[in-house]
């Protein structure tokens, strides 16, 4: 009987350790985009609340596409704040009517895409 209980405890502990790494991982909740025509700056804010942004859980990858063509790729090794990842890019070729699409990825789990049509 004792070995059966021991086996169950060891098995349960193993499952927690094996599966637990992604238990609190989550994709970006949204992507907030704005573009300033005067400065030609694209402001990207990716809300992604984490407890350890300088450690092991953060937005690790962004891509920016202009009219379907990838123009910026950036890899991150931490998140500046526990609440969000922020990036600013100068896009000199953007004009009214263009579509800017942003892709953001969590290093643990999930991703998100968002588009902005410049008006």
C-alpha positions in Angstrom: 0.0 0.0 0.0 2.8 2.4 0.9 4.5 1.9 -2.4 1.3 2.6 -4.3 0.8 5.9 -2.5 4.5 6.7 -3.1 4.1 6.0 -6.8 1.0 8.2 -7.1 2.8 11.1 -5.3 5.8 10.8 -7.5 3.7 10.6 -10.6 1.7 13.7 -9.6 4.8 15.6 -8.8 6.3 14.7 -12.1 3.3 15.9 -14.0 3.3 19.2 -12.1 6.9 19.8 -12.9 6.6 18.7 -16.5 3.4 20.5 -17.3 3.7 23.4 -14.8 6.2 25.4 -16.9 3.5 26.6 -19.2 0.7 26.7 -16.7 1.0 30.5 -16.2 2.1 31.3 -19.7 -0.4 33.2 -21.8 -0.4 34.9 -25.2 -0.4 38.7 -25.5 -3.8 40.0 -24.6 -3.9 42.6 -27.4 -1.7 44.9 -29.5 -2.3 48.7 -29.4 -1.0 50.5 -32.5 -0.7 54.2 -33.3 1.1 56.1 -36.0 2.2 59.7 -35.9 2.4 61.2 -39.4 4.5 64.2 -38.3 7.3 62.1 -36.8 6.6 58.9 -38.9 6.8 56.9 -35.6 4.8 53.7 -35.1 4.1 53.1 -31.4 3.4 49.5 -30.5 2.2 48.5 -27.0 1.7 44.9 -26.2 -0.1 44.4 -22.9 1.3 41.2 -21.3 1.3 41.2 -17.5 4.0 39.0 -16.1 5.7 38.6 -12.7 9.2 38.2 -14.0 9.7 40.3 -17.2 13.5 40.4 -16.8 13.7 36.7 -16.3 11.8 33.9 -18.0 8.5 35.2 -19.3 8.1 38.1 -21.8 7.2 39.2 -25.3 10.2 37.9 -27.2 9.5 38.7 -30.8 7.9 41.5 -32.9 7.5 41.8 -36.7 6.1 44.8 -38.5 4.8 44.5 -42.1 3.8 47.4 -44.4 1.3 46.4 -47.0 2.1 42.7 -46.6 5.9 43.1 -46.8 7.9 42.4 -43.6 10.0 45.5 -42.9 11.1 45.1 -39.2 11.9 42.0 -37.1 13.1 42.4 -33.5 13.9 39.8 -30.9 13.8 40.7 -27.2 15.5 39.0 -24.3 13.4 40.6 -21.6 10.3 42.8 -21.2 10.9 46.4 -20.1 7.9 46.4 -17.7 5.8 43.7 -16.0 2.7 45.1 -17.6 3.7 45.5 -21.3 6.2 45.4 -24.0 6.6 48.7 -25.9 8.4 49.4 -29.1 8.8 52.5 -31.3 9.8 52.4 -35.0 10.3 55.1 -37.6 8.6 54.1 -40.8 9.4 56.6 -43.5 7.6 54.9 -46.3 4.2 54.7 -44.6 1.4 56.8 -46.2 -2.4 57.2 -45.9 -4.2 54.1 -47.1 -1.3 51.7 -46.2 -1.8 48.8 -43.8 0.6 48.1 -41.0 0.4 44.7 -39.5 2.2 43.7 -36.2 2.9 40.3 -34.9 3.9 39.7 -31.3 4.9 36.4 -29.6 5.3 35.4 -26.0 8.4 33.3 -25.3 6.4 30.8 -23.3 3.1 30.5 -25.2 1.0 32.2 -27.8 1.0 35.1 -30.2 -1.2 37.8 -31.5 -1.6 39.9 -34.8 -3.1 43.3 -35.2 -3.4 45.6 -38.2 -3.7 49.4 -38.5 -5.0 51.0 -41.7 -3.5 54.5 -42.0 -6.2 57.1 -42.5 
